[in-house]
Amino acid sequence: MDRLFIEAKPVIQQLKNAGYEAYYVGGAVRDYLLKREIHDIDIATSATPLEIKSVFPTTVDVGIEHGTILVIYEKKGYEITTFRAETKYIDFRRPEDVMFIRSLKEDLQRRDFTINAMAMDEEGNIIDPFNGQEDIKKKCIKTVGSPTERFGEDALRLMRAVRFVSQLGFKLDMGTEEALIEQAPLLQYIAIERILMEMEKLLTGKYVKQALKIARKTQLHEYWPAIFKQDHVIDQIVEMPIEELDNRHLWLLALYLCKTEEPQKQFKKWKMPMKEIKKLLRALTFLNWRMNSKWTNVQLYRAGKEIAVMVEKLVQVLQYEKPQSIEAIIDKKFAEFPITDRSHLAITGTDILEWTEQTPGPWVSQLLNQLEEEILNKNLPNEREMIRRWVKGWENQSRDKCSKH
């Protein structure tokens, strides 16, 4: 049994000693059976939230209205949720009401897919009323009960289905796939942030090509960020050697292929963090440039190591070549530069102002840009006195130009 289960075993035993049922549930059980790395342990119990709190001295009410209590045991946190049944859903996402129950089977019945509707006791015995183990063997993603009902209850499950394809390499059960096609429009009722969260997980999956093909086939991509909405974007991506790319590379690749005129507007609409938006837009600028030109020292410096690596990988992929490891090559190139950041200059903007006795303004930054280029092109050593002379020479030239006009 995995170390995390063993560490959580005393928590289950305490609940059982108090007269309640308790089991490991959900993704941890699925990943244990798949021999995948387990990150979090979730526990389900017949104890109500107040009963859970009475068993453990240190708890946090993280979602008590939904039956979830965070129990702190041996300096680790465990989310323990009361067995529950859910009434009708509102907004295609949230149950209108939650009822606490004492039946494990009923609790498992409300879950999305059979592979997630299994439980395990503290001795490692699997409780599997909906044949999740069989579906794991078949490598099949199938809803618990009617797929139409499951997706109608919570439309985010549409994204989760395709995300599991990407992460596990499973196929969709025929009925589940048919319901996905039929109910894809329900995704429009789901908060953009939640779709984006699933999208990020999907794009990091090992079988992302398989997932993108299913999304295209079921038209689920029609409700994705605009850059992935276009059929030709997905059609091209799935033909490319993208296996080594991470989610940021794939966002950039889609952005490049869709040729949208307002990429920033699209990213903002999808509530992507501004820091990520800026990085992707900078990378796009350099990718567009790099597709028609070779790196110069100055352009490589302006891009920075991270973006240069990202761009170089995509250049290879866009040429339908499997991306080779180019980090070492770019590292070597940067190691040869006299400077790799403006802070490495032997002088500052303040020095320039002192030497020229001019008023501060945008010209200082522009002059620093020129200085960086001169140093990177080996026309000027990064030495304070040499730079001072260069600045004085620039100042004299500027005065001569002004006097001529």
RAWOZI-V223572 format. One record per residue. RES is the residue in three letters. PHI is phi in degrees with one decimal (999 if undefined). D_FIRST is the distance of its C-alpha to the first C-alpha in Angstrom with 2 decimals. Layout:
BEGIN
res = (RES | RES)
phi = (PHI | PHI)
d_first = (D_FIRST | D_FIRST)
END
This chain:
BEGIN
res = (MET | ASP | ARG | LEU | PHE | ILE | GLU | ALA | LYS | PRO | VAL | ILE | GLN | GLN | LEU | LYS | ASN | ALA | GLY | TYR | GLU | ALA | TYR | TYR | VAL | GLY | GLY | ALA | VAL | ARG | ASP | TYR | LEU | LEU | LYS | ARG | GLU | ILE | HIS | ASP | ILE | ASP | ILE | ALA | THR | SER | ALA | THR | PRO | LEU | GLU | ILE | LYS | SER | VAL | PHE | PRO | THR | THR | VAL | ASP | VAL | GLY | ILE | GLU | HIS | GLY | THR | ILE | LEU | VAL | ILE | TYR | GLU | LYS | LYS | GLY | TYR | GLU | ILE | THR | THR | PHE | ARG | ALA | GLU | THR | LYS | TYR | ILE | ASP | PHE | ARG | ARG | PRO | GLU | ASP | VAL | MET | PHE | ILE | ARG | SER | LEU | LYS | GLU | ASP | LEU | GLN | ARG | ARG | ASP | PHE | THR | ILE | ASN | ALA | MET | ALA | MET | ASP | GLU | GLU | GLY | ASN | ILE | ILE | ASP | PRO | PHE | ASN | GLY | GLN | GLU | ASP | ILE | LYS | LYS | LYS | CYS | ILE | LYS | THR | VAL | GLY | SER | PRO | THR | GLU | ARG | PHE | GLY | GLU | ASP | ALA | LEU | ARG | LEU | MET | ARG | ALA | VAL | ARG | PHE | VAL | SER | GLN | LEU | GLY | PHE | LYS | LEU | ASP | MET | GLY | THR | GLU | GLU | ALA | LEU | ILE | GLU | GLN | ALA | PRO | LEU | LEU | GLN | TYR | ILE | ALA | ILE | GLU | ARG | ILE | LEU | MET | GLU | MET | GLU | LYS | LEU | LEU | THR | GLY | LYS | TYR | VAL | LYS | GLN | ALA | LEU | LYS | ILE | ALA | ARG | LYS | THR | GLN | LEU | HIS | GLU | TYR | TRP | PRO | ALA | ILE | PHE | LYS | GLN | ASP | HIS | VAL | ILE | ASP | GLN | ILE | VAL | GLU | MET | PRO | ILE | GLU | GLU | LEU | ASP | ASN | ARG | HIS | LEU | TRP | LEU | LEU | ALA | LEU | TYR | LEU | CYS | LYS | THR | GLU | GLU | PRO | GLN | LYS | GLN | PHE | LYS | LYS | TRP | LYS | MET | PRO | MET | LYS | GLU | ILE | LYS | LYS | LEU | LEU | ARG | ALA | LEU | THR | PHE | LEU | ASN | TRP | ARG | MET | ASN | SER | LYS | TRP | THR | ASN | VAL | GLN | LEU | TYR | ARG | ALA | GLY | LYS | GLU | ILE | ALA | VAL | MET | VAL | GLU | LYS | LEU | VAL | GLN | VAL | LEU | GLN | TYR | GLU | LYS | PRO | GLN | SER | ILE | GLU | ALA | ILE | ILE | ASP | LYS | LYS | PHE | ALA | GLU | PHE | PRO | ILE | THR | ASP | ARG | SER | HIS | LEU | ALA | ILE | THR | GLY | THR | ASP | ILE | LEU | GLU | TRP | THR | GLU | GLN | THR | PRO | GLY | PRO | TRP | VAL | SER | GLN | LEU | LEU | ASN | GLN | LEU | GLU | GLU | GLU | ILE | LEU | ASN | LYS | ASN | LEU | PRO | ASN | GLU | ARG | GLU | MET | ILE | ARG | ARG | TRP | VAL | LYS | GLY | TRP | GLU | ASN | GLN | SER | ARG | ASP | LYS | CYS | SER | LYS | HIS)
phi = (999 | -60.8 | -54.8 | -64.5 | -65.6 | -62.4 | -64.8 | -86.8 | -55.2 | -60.3 | -65.9 | -63.1 | -63.6 | -63.8 | -65.1 | -67.5 | -63.5 | -85.9 | 98.4 | -111.2 | -83.5 | -156.7 | -145.4 | -75.8 | -139.8 | 73.7 | -58.8 | -64.1 | -67.8 | -58.0 | -67.5 | -62.7 | -70.2 | -87.4 | 59.0 | -96.4 | -64.3 | -102.0 | -104.6 | -132.6 | -106.8 | -110.9 | -122.5 | -115.0 | -145.3 | -79.7 | -71.1 | -74.4 | -54.0 | -67.0 | -68.5 | -60.4 | -63.1 | -75.8 | -84.4 | -115.0 | -72.7 | -120.9 | -138.7 | -131.6 | -81.5 | -77.7 | -160.8 | -60.2 | -66.8 | -102.2 | 92.8 | -107.0 | -124.4 | -90.7 | -103.2 | -96.0 | -137.4 | 51.4 | 66.0 | -117.2 | -101.8 | -127.2 | -81.6 | -115.7 | -120.6 | -67.7 | -50.0 | -147.3 | -120.5 | -119.3 | -80.0 | -61.0 | -91.9 | -117.0 | 59.0 | 53.9 | -147.1 | -114.1 | -69.3 | -65.7 | -149.9 | -118.4 | -112.4 | -79.5 | -130.5 | -113.4 | -107.0 | -63.9 | -60.2 | -63.3 | -65.3 | -67.3 | -65.1 | -83.9 | -78.6 | -74.9 | -120.9 | -58.6 | -70.1 | -105.5 | -107.2 | -119.4 | -129.4 | -141.3 | -82.8 | -69.3 | -95.1 | 94.8 | -79.7 | -91.8 | -105.2 | -140.4 | -71.1 | -118.2 | 61.6 | -63.3 | -64.3 | -63.5 | -69.3 | -64.0 | -62.5 | -78.6 | 56.9 | -128.8 | -100.8 | -137.8 | -73.2 | -78.6 | 74.7 | -67.5 | -64.0 | -62.1 | -66.6 | -62.5 | -71.7 | -67.6 | -67.6 | -142.7 | -68.3 | -64.8 | -61.6 | -59.8 | -70.2 | -62.3 | -58.8 | -72.1 | -62.8 | -67.2 | -59.1 | -64.8 | -79.2 | -107.1 | 77.0 | -81.5 | -97.9 | -88.9 | -57.2 | -56.7 | -64.8 | -66.6 | -66.9 | -62.4 | -67.5 | -63.0 | -63.3 | -67.1 | -109.1 | -50.3 | -60.0 | -63.4 | -62.7 | -65.7 | -89.6 | -93.9 | -56.1 | -55.9 | -59.9 | -70.9 | -64.9 | -61.4 | -61.4 | -68.1 | -60.5 | -61.2 | -65.9 | -60.9 | -71.8 | -95.6 | -70.6 | -67.8 | -112.2 | -61.2 | -59.9 | -59.5 | -67.3 | -64.8 | -63.4 | -68.0 | -60.2 | -68.7 | -63.4 | -89.6 | 66.7 | -62.9 | -64.3 | -61.9 | -111.4 | -96.6 | -51.6 | -52.9 | -68.6 | -99.4 | -73.4 | -74.0 | -54.4 | -65.2 | -65.3 | -66.4 | -57.6 | -74.6 | -59.9 | -70.4 | -91.8 | -94.7 | -79.5 | -95.7 | -56.3 | -90.3 | -87.1 | -96.5 | -62.7 | -66.0 | -59.7 | -70.6 | -60.3 | -65.3 | -62.1 | -63.6 | -61.6 | -66.2 | -73.3 | -81.1 | 55.2 | -68.1 | -83.4 | -129.0 | -61.1 | -62.5 | -62.1 | -65.1 | -64.7 | -64.4 | -59.4 | -90.5 | 56.3 | -75.6 | -55.8 | -57.1 | -60.3 | -68.8 | -59.3 | -61.4 | -64.0 | -66.2 | -68.7 | -63.0 | -61.6 | -62.8 | -57.5 | -72.0 | -65.8 | -58.3 | -67.7 | -66.9 | -64.9 | -119.3 | -143.8 | -99.8 | -62.1 | -105.2 | -56.9 | -66.4 | -64.4 | -63.3 | -63.0 | -63.4 | -67.9 | 86.5 | -59.7 | -61.4 | -69.7 | -60.3 | -64.5 | -59.3 | -63.2 | -63.7 | -63.6 | -70.7 | -58.4 | -64.3 | -63.5 | -66.1 | -95.3 | 58.4 | -109.9 | -64.9 | -62.7 | -88.6 | -70.9 | -114.8 | -56.8 | -63.8 | -65.4 | -69.2 | -56.8 | -63.6 | -63.1 | -65.2 | -64.5 | -84.6 | -71.6 | -67.4 | -138.0 | -123.4 | -160.4 | -58.4 | -65.2 | -83.3 | -61.3 | -74.1 | -134.2 | -128.6 | -61.4 | -62.5 | -60.0 | -60.7 | -62.8 | -66.0 | -71.7 | -98.7 | 55.1 | -105.8 | -75.8 | -58.5 | 177.4 | -58.9 | -59.8 | -64.3 | -64.1 | -63.2 | -68.8 | -62.1 | -60.1 | -61.7 | -59.6 | -57.6 | -64.3 | -61.7 | -70.3 | -65.2 | -85.3 | 63.4 | -87.5 | -148.1 | -74.2 | -81.8 | -126.6 | -53.8 | -65.8 | -65.0 | -68.0 | -59.5 | -63.4 | -62.2 | -63.7 | -63.9 | -62.5 | -60.5 | -63.8 | -64.0 | -62.3 | -63.0 | -66.4 | -61.4 | -62.3 | -64.4 | -68.4 | -69.3 | -85.7)
d_first = (0.00 | 3.81 | 6.52 | 8.42 | 6.68 | 6.90 | 10.35 | 11.34 | 10.64 | 14.21 | 15.73 | 14.78 | 15.92 | 19.14 | 19.95 | 19.46 | 21.56 | 24.17 | 24.39 | 22.60 | 19.92 | 17.00 | 14.14 | 12.06 | 14.40 | 15.88 | 15.12 | 11.58 | 10.69 | 13.12 | 11.91 | 8.28 | 10.30 | 12.71 | 10.52 | 12.48 | 12.22 | 11.26 | 14.15 | 14.41 | 12.77 | 15.30 | 15.71 | 18.38 | 20.28 | 23.45 | 24.85 | 27.60 | 27.73 | 30.13 | 28.02 | 24.98 | 27.40 | 28.61 | 25.20 | 24.41 | 27.09 | 26.38 | 26.15 | 27.65 | 29.18 | 27.93 | 28.69 | 29.77 | 32.20 | 29.38 | 27.26 | 24.98 | 24.68 | 23.02 | 21.66 | 21.68 | 19.39 | 19.21 | 21.06 | 18.53 | 19.46 | 17.66 | 19.61 | 19.86 | 22.05 | 23.98 | 23.92 | 26.96 | 29.42 | 31.67 | 35.39 | 37.27 | 36.49 | 39.09 | 39.70 | 37.22 | 34.46 | 34.23 | 34.21 | 37.47 | 35.83 | 32.46 | 32.26 | 29.65 | 28.62 | 26.60 | 25.21 | 21.73 | 23.14 | 26.04 | 23.87 | 21.86 | 25.27 | 26.57 | 24.02 | 25.17 | 23.41 | 21.55 | 18.58 | 18.36 | 19.19 | 15.96 | 14.05 | 10.91 | 11.26 | 9.50 | 8.69 | 7.04 | 10.66 | 12.16 | 15.63 | 17.63 | 21.37 | 22.58 | 21.05 | 18.90 | 16.85 | 20.29 | 21.39 | 18.46 | 19.60 | 23.14 | 22.34 | 24.31 | 24.63 | 26.17 | 27.04 | 26.24 | 29.67 | 32.81 | 32.36 | 35.78 | 34.79 | 31.46 | 33.23 | 36.21 | 34.19 | 32.63 | 34.19 | 31.67 | 29.40 | 31.83 | 30.72 | 27.02 | 27.44 | 28.99 | 26.62 | 23.63 | 25.82 | 26.21 | 22.57 | 21.12 | 24.24 | 24.26 | 27.61 | 28.95 | 29.59 | 33.40 | 33.95 | 31.79 | 33.79 | 37.07 | 36.28 | 35.39 | 38.87 | 40.55 | 38.94 | 38.66 | 41.64 | 39.65 | 37.97 | 41.28 | 40.56 | 37.40 | 37.74 | 38.12 | 35.63 | 32.83 | 33.78 | 33.94 | 30.41 | 29.12 | 31.56 | 30.15 | 26.59 | 28.18 | 30.18 | 27.25 | 25.41 | 25.26 | 27.12 | 29.71 | 32.58 | 31.19 | 30.79 | 34.30 | 35.80 | 34.41 | 35.62 | 39.01 | 39.17 | 38.38 | 40.59 | 37.85 | 38.95 | 42.24 | 40.61 | 39.04 | 40.70 | 44.11 | 43.39 | 40.82 | 43.06 | 45.42 | 44.73 | 46.01 | 43.54 | 40.45 | 42.35 | 42.97 | 39.55 | 37.72 | 40.16 | 39.49 | 36.98 | 34.86 | 31.42 | 31.54 | 32.83 | 31.06 | 31.96 | 34.96 | 36.38 | 36.16 | 37.93 | 40.61 | 40.94 | 41.46 | 43.87 | 45.87 | 46.04 | 47.04 | 50.01 | 50.09 | 52.99 | 51.23 | 47.65 | 47.54 | 48.54 | 45.76 | 43.04 | 44.48 | 44.49 | 40.77 | 40.19 | 38.74 | 38.94 | 42.39 | 41.04 | 39.17 | 42.28 | 44.51 | 42.29 | 42.15 | 45.91 | 46.69 | 44.53 | 46.38 | 49.72 | 48.82 | 47.32 | 50.56 | 52.57 | 50.51 | 50.81 | 54.54 | 54.73 | 53.32 | 51.92 | 54.51 | 53.71 | 54.69 | 52.62 | 49.53 | 50.11 | 50.65 | 47.45 | 45.28 | 42.51 | 39.77 | 42.05 | 43.64 | 40.33 | 39.45 | 42.92 | 43.01 | 39.79 | 41.29 | 44.60 | 42.91 | 41.01 | 44.25 | 45.89 | 43.16 | 41.95 | 38.33 | 38.04 | 38.20 | 36.89 | 39.89 | 38.50 | 39.85 | 43.25 | 43.60 | 42.43 | 45.15 | 47.71 | 46.98 | 47.14 | 50.70 | 51.83 | 54.06 | 52.30 | 49.05 | 49.63 | 52.77 | 51.90 | 52.50 | 56.19 | 58.57 | 60.27 | 59.54 | 61.32 | 63.05 | 64.64 | 65.99 | 67.55 | 69.20 | 70.59 | 71.96 | 72.94 | 72.04 | 70.54 | 66.73 | 65.60 | 63.45 | 65.52 | 63.62 | 60.28 | 62.13 | 63.68 | 60.34 | 59.11 | 62.13 | 61.49 | 57.90 | 59.19 | 61.91 | 59.50 | 56.88 | 59.68 | 60.84 | 64.21 | 63.82 | 62.06 | 59.73 | 62.17 | 63.63 | 67.30 | 67.12 | 65.45 | 68.13 | 70.85 | 69.16 | 69.00 | 72.69 | 73.56 | 71.73 | 73.61 | 76.97 | 76.29 | 75.37 | 78.64 | 80.64 | 79.21 | 80.04 | 83.60 | 84.23 | 83.32)
END
